[in-house]
Amino acid sequence: MNSEPGHLQTGGTRRRKLPSSFKELTPTKAFNPRTFFREMVWKALVTRRAGEHQMPKFPRLEPGQLALTWIGHASFLVQFNDLNVLVDPNFANWLFLLKRLRRSGLKLADLPPIDLVLLTHAHFDHFHKPSIRKLPHPKIGVMPWGMGLLAKGLGFSRIVELQWWESFSHGDWKVTLTPCKHWGARTLTDRHRGYGGFVLEHQGRTVYHAGDSAYFDGFKEIGTRLAPEIALLPIGAYYPESFRNVHMGPDEAMQVFHDVKAKWFVPMHYGTFKLSFEEMDEPPRWLRDLSRKNGTANQVRILDEGVPEVF
């Protein structure tokens, strides 16, 4: 495992103070219990679940090719001809009171053997224990600091914790944990769990999954140091404005796309669970409009759940 302690110390100064109350956790006065129930629970409850599980049609890949399959929310299957990677796998139809409004693009049972699982942080919509426990024999789990105990007993043969800018290599692939502006607590009493994004490098290709994040200047450093080719960026859960303390909308995600110097922009973290007050179909609509106006429409790849795309 490779690390750069000087940068870890610098990165550590950027870590956001972890929430200590429900108001901080959400974090907005608009998220009082009555509003939460009406906007997140009741409206979802009376909405018919959309989308369909797709029969897997995984492409035959040549060395140097990769395929991305969006499962929904922040969950992706990343495939090379010799490596299958899952990021933040979540196949749940319910997260406590929160109803999944679009079915997962793939069924758990239809996944290929999984070599590597990347977990960006411990929030229930990203670190979903029942989904992880049912994965087809995942070999290695890589996650931020303080999450290893949560992952024990979930089927991993090896669990690796990283600090920001630390890398873990195995065979021909390498993964690096990158900073973000979010928080990692699984419960209100957690003050020790990390959070971040990942850059996966294999066969000369690089894929960046930003995890959950608000916009911050650290994306420029990610671009300078790693310049990933493909950027999987969150575009939902940004309204009301105070939600941008921990999330970002399509406008800021577009800035991140330029900051990290990526070639392809694949959006995520929208359309699956009702986590905020914007309409469910607004984030991709806004992103399409932005990309047409700024000339990046050919670089934005909005994926359909369960349908692999080759890059």
C-alpha positions as CSV (number, residue, x, y, z in Angstrom):
1,M,0.0,0.0,0.0
2,N,1.4,3.4,-1.0
3,S,0.7,6.6,1.0
4,E,1.9,10.2,1.0
5,P,1.8,11.3,4.7
6,G,2.4,15.0,3.9
7,H,-0.7,15.1,1.8
8,L,-2.6,13.1,4.4
9,Q,-1.9,15.7,7.0
10,T,-3.0,18.5,4.6
11,G,-6.1,16.5,3.7
12,G,-6.9,16.0,7.3
13,T,-7.3,19.7,7.9
14,R,-10.1,19.8,5.3
15,R,-12.3,17.2,7.0
16,R,-15.7,18.6,7.8
17,K,-16.8,18.5,11.4
18,L,-19.1,15.5,11.8
19,P,-22.8,16.2,12.6
20,S,-23.9,15.8,16.2
21,S,-27.6,16.3,15.8
22,F,-30.5,15.5,13.4
23,K,-30.5,19.2,12.2
24,E,-26.8,19.0,11.5
25,L,-27.1,15.7,9.8
26,T,-29.7,16.8,7.3
27,P,-28.6,19.8,7.5
28,T,-31.4,22.4,7.1
29,K,-34.4,23.8,9.0
30,A,-36.6,22.8,6.1
31,F,-36.0,19.2,7.1
32,N,-38.3,19.2,10.1
33,P,-40.1,15.9,10.9
34,R,-43.4,17.0,9.3
35,T,-41.7,18.2,6.1
36,F,-39.5,15.1,6.0
37,F,-42.5,12.8,6.2
38,R,-44.5,14.7,3.5
39,E,-41.7,15.1,1.0
40,M,-39.6,12.0,1.5
41,V,-42.0,9.4,2.8
42,W,-45.6,10.1,1.8
43,K,-45.0,11.4,-1.7
44,A,-42.8,8.4,-2.4
45,L,-45.3,6.0,-0.9
46,V,-48.0,7.0,-3.3
47,T,-45.7,7.0,-6.3
48,R,-45.6,3.8,-8.4
49,R,-42.1,2.3,-8.5
50,A,-40.7,2.7,-12.1
51,G,-37.9,1.0,-14.1
52,E,-37.2,-2.6,-14.8
53,H,-34.5,-5.1,-13.9
54,Q,-32.5,-5.7,-17.1
55,M,-31.4,-9.2,-18.2
56,P,-27.6,-8.9,-18.1
57,K,-26.0,-8.4,-21.5
58,F,-22.4,-7.9,-20.5
59,P,-20.2,-7.1,-23.4
60,R,-17.1,-9.1,-24.4
61,L,-14.3,-6.7,-23.7
62,E,-10.8,-6.5,-25.2
63,P,-7.8,-5.5,-23.0
64,G,-8.0,-1.7,-22.5
65,Q,-11.8,-1.5,-22.8
66,L,-14.1,-1.0,-19.9
67,A,-17.8,-1.2,-19.5
68,L,-19.9,0.8,-17.0
69,T,-23.3,-0.4,-15.8
70,W,-25.3,2.0,-13.6
71,I,-27.3,0.0,-11.1
72,G,-29.0,3.1,-9.7
73,H,-28.3,5.9,-7.2
74,A,-24.5,5.8,-6.7
75,S,-24.1,2.0,-7.5
76,F,-22.0,1.0,-10.5
77,L,-20.5,-2.1,-12.0
78,V,-17.2,-1.4,-13.6
79,Q,-15.9,-4.2,-15.8
80,F,-12.6,-4.9,-17.6
81,N,-11.9,-8.1,-19.4
82,D,-10.2,-9.4,-16.2
83,L,-11.7,-7.4,-13.4
84,N,-15.2,-6.8,-12.1
85,V,-15.7,-3.9,-9.6
86,L,-18.8,-2.8,-7.7
87,V,-19.0,0.7,-6.2
88,D,-21.5,1.5,-3.4
89,P,-23.8,-1.5,-4.2
90,N,-27.4,-0.9,-3.1
91,F,-30.2,-3.1,-4.4
92,A,-32.7,-2.2,-1.6
93,N,-36.3,-1.4,-2.4
94,W,-36.6,0.4,1.0
95,L,-34.1,2.3,3.2
96,F,-36.1,2.4,6.4
97,L,-39.0,4.6,5.5
98,L,-37.5,5.7,2.2
99,K,-39.0,3.9,-0.8
100,R,-36.9,3.2,-3.9
101,L,-38.7,4.9,-6.8
102,R,-36.8,3.1,-9.6
103,R,-35.9,-0.5,-9.5
104,S,-32.2,-1.5,-9.6
105,G,-30.9,-2.0,-13.1
106,L,-29.6,-5.4,-12.3
107,K,-30.7,-8.1,-9.9
108,L,-28.1,-9.2,-7.4
109,A,-28.4,-12.8,-8.6
110,D,-27.4,-11.7,-12.1
111,L,-24.1,-10.1,-11.2
112,P,-20.9,-11.6,-12.4
113,P,-18.2,-12.7,-9.9
114,I,-17.0,-9.6,-8.1
115,D,-13.3,-9.0,-7.6
116,L,-13.4,-5.7,-5.8
117,V,-16.0,-3.6,-3.9
118,L,-15.4,0.1,-3.3
119,L,-17.4,1.8,-0.5
120,T,-17.2,5.5,-0.3
121,H,-18.7,6.1,3.1
122,A,-21.0,4.5,5.7
123,H,-24.3,6.2,5.0
124,F,-27.0,3.6,4.5
125,D,-27.7,4.5,0.9
126,H,-24.1,3.9,0.0
127,F,-23.1,1.2,2.5
128,H,-26.1,-1.2,2.4
129,K,-25.2,-4.2,4.4
130,P,-27.9,-6.6,3.1
131,S,-26.8,-5.9,-0.5
132,I,-23.1,-6.4,0.3
133,R,-23.8,-9.6,2.3
134,K,-25.6,-11.1,-0.8
135,L,-22.8,-10.3,-3.3
136,P,-21.3,-13.2,-5.2
137,H,-18.2,-13.8,-3.1
138,P,-16.5,-10.4,-3.2
139,K,-12.8,-10.8,-2.7
140,I,-11.5,-7.4,-1.6
141,G,-13.4,-4.5,0.0
142,V,-11.7,-1.1,0.0
143,M,-13.1,1.8,2.0
144,P,-12.2,4.9,4.0
145,W,-10.7,4.8,7.5
146,G,-12.9,3.7,10.4
147,M,-15.3,1.5,8.3
148,G,-13.5,-1.9,8.5
149,L,-15.5,-3.1,11.5
150,L,-18.8,-2.4,9.7
151,A,-17.6,-4.6,6.8
152,K,-16.6,-7.6,8.9
153,G,-18.9,-10.6,8.5
154,L,-20.1,-9.4,5.0
155,G,-18.1,-12.0,3.0
156,F,-14.9,-10.1,2.2
157,S,-11.8,-12.2,2.1
158,R,-9.8,-8.9,2.7
159,I,-10.8,-5.5,4.0
160,V,-8.6,-2.5,3.3
161,E,-9.0,0.9,4.9
162,L,-7.4,4.0,3.3
163,Q,-6.8,7.6,4.2
164,W,-7.1,10.4,1.7
165,W,-4.6,10.1,-1.1
166,E,-3.5,6.6,0.0
167,S,-3.5,3.9,-2.7
168,F,-3.9,0.2,-2.6
169,S,-2.6,-2.0,-5.4
170,H,-3.3,-5.6,-6.2
171,G,-2.1,-7.3,-9.4
172,D,-2.4,-4.8,-12.2
173,W,-5.0,-2.4,-10.7
174,K,-4.7,0.4,-8.2
175,V,-7.3,2.4,-6.3
176,T,-6.8,5.7,-4.6
177,L,-9.0,7.3,-2.0
178,T,-9.7,11.0,-2.8
179,P,-11.0,13.8,-0.6
180,C,-14.5,15.1,-0.8
181,K,-16.8,17.5,1.2
182,H,-19.2,15.3,3.0
183,W,-19.2,13.3,6.2
184,G,-19.0,9.6,7.1
185,A,-21.1,9.0,10.3
186,R,-23.4,6.0,10.2
187,T,-25.1,7.1,13.4
188,L,-25.2,10.4,15.3
189,T,-22.6,9.1,17.7
190,D,-20.1,8.2,15.0
191,R,-17.0,10.5,14.9
192,H,-14.4,8.2,13.5
193,R,-15.5,7.0,10.1
194,G,-14.1,8.4,6.9
195,Y,-15.5,9.3,3.5
196,G,-14.2,10.1,0.1
197,G,-14.2,9.1,-3.6
198,F,-12.1,6.6,-5.5
199,V,-9.9,6.7,-8.6
200,L,-9.5,3.2,-10.1
201,E,-6.6,2.7,-12.5
202,H,-6.3,-0.5,-14.6
203,Q,-5.0,-1.3,-18.1
204,G,-4.2,2.4,-18.8
205,R,-7.8,3.5,-18.0
206,T,-8.9,5.6,-15.0
207,V,-12.4,5.9,-13.5
208,Y,-13.3,8.4,-10.8
209,H,-16.3,7.9,-8.5
210,A,-16.8,11.0,-6.4
211,G,-18.9,9.5,-3.7
212,D,-21.2,12.0,-2.0
213,S,-19.8,15.6,-2.0
214,A,-20.5,19.2,-2.1
215,Y,-18.4,21.3,-4.4
216,F,-15.0,22.3,-2.9
217,D,-11.6,23.4,-4.3
218,G,-10.1,19.9,-3.6
219,F,-11.5,18.7,-7.0
220,K,-8.9,20.8,-8.7
221,E,-6.1,18.9,-6.8
222,I,-7.7,15.6,-7.9
223,G,-7.5,16.8,-11.5
224,T,-3.9,17.9,-11.1
225,R,-2.7,14.7,-9.4
226,L,-4.8,12.0,-11.1
227,A,-6.7,13.6,-14.1
228,P,-9.2,10.7,-14.4
229,E,-10.6,9.9,-17.8
230,I,-14.1,9.0,-16.7
231,A,-15.9,10.9,-13.9
232,L,-18.9,9.5,-12.1
233,L,-20.4,12.6,-10.5
234,P,-23.4,13.1,-8.2
235,I,-26.0,15.6,-9.5
236,G,-29.0,15.2,-7.1
237,A,-30.2,16.1,-3.6
238,Y,-29.3,19.8,-3.9
239,Y,-32.5,21.6,-3.0
240,P,-33.2,23.5,-0.8
241,E,-29.9,25.5,-1.1
242,S,-28.7,24.4,2.3
243,F,-28.4,20.8,1.0
244,R,-25.4,22.1,-1.0
245,N,-23.4,22.0,2.2
246,V,-23.0,18.2,1.5
247,H,-24.3,17.7,-2.1
248,M,-24.1,19.4,-5.4
249,G,-26.4,20.0,-8.4
250,P,-25.7,19.6,-12.1
251,D,-24.2,23.1,-12.3
252,E,-21.5,22.4,-9.7
253,A,-21.0,18.9,-11.0
254,M,-20.2,20.4,-14.4
255,Q,-17.6,22.5,-12.7
256,V,-16.1,19.4,-11.1
257,F,-16.0,17.7,-14.5
258,H,-13.8,20.5,-15.7
259,D,-11.7,20.6,-12.5
260,V,-10.8,17.0,-12.6
261,K,-9.9,17.2,-16.3
262,A,-12.0,14.2,-17.3
263,K,-13.0,13.2,-20.8
264,W,-16.4,11.7,-19.9
265,F,-19.1,12.8,-17.4
266,V,-21.4,10.1,-16.1
267,P,-24.0,11.4,-13.7
268,M,-25.3,9.5,-10.7
269,H,-27.1,10.0,-7.3
270,Y,-30.4,11.0,-8.7
271,G,-33.8,9.5,-9.6
272,T,-33.6,6.5,-7.3
273,F,-34.5,7.6,-3.8
274,K,-36.3,10.8,-2.8
275,L,-33.6,12.6,-0.7
276,S,-34.4,16.2,-1.3
277,F,-37.0,18.6,-2.6
278,E,-36.2,19.0,-6.3
279,E,-38.3,17.0,-8.7
280,M,-36.9,13.5,-9.4
281,D,-36.4,14.2,-13.2
282,E,-35.0,17.7,-12.8
283,P,-31.2,16.8,-12.3
284,P,-30.7,15.0,-15.7
285,R,-32.9,17.6,-17.5
286,W,-30.8,20.4,-16.1
287,L,-27.6,18.6,-16.9
288,R,-28.6,18.1,-20.5
289,D,-29.5,21.8,-20.8
290,L,-26.1,22.8,-19.3
291,S,-24.2,20.5,-21.6
292,R,-25.9,21.8,-24.7
293,K,-25.2,25.4,-23.7
294,N,-21.5,24.8,-22.8
295,G,-20.6,22.5,-25.7
296,T,-20.1,19.3,-23.6
297,A,-23.1,17.4,-24.8
298,N,-20.9,14.8,-26.6
299,Q,-19.0,14.2,-23.3
300,V,-22.0,13.7,-21.0
301,R,-23.1,10.1,-20.9
302,I,-26.4,9.7,-19.1
303,L,-26.8,5.9,-18.6
304,D,-29.9,3.8,-18.4
305,E,-30.0,1.6,-15.3
306,G,-28.8,-2.0,-16.1
307,V,-27.5,-1.2,-19.6
308,P,-23.7,-1.6,-19.9
309,E,-21.9,1.1,-22.0
310,V,-18.4,0.5,-23.3
311,F,-15.8,3.2,-23.0
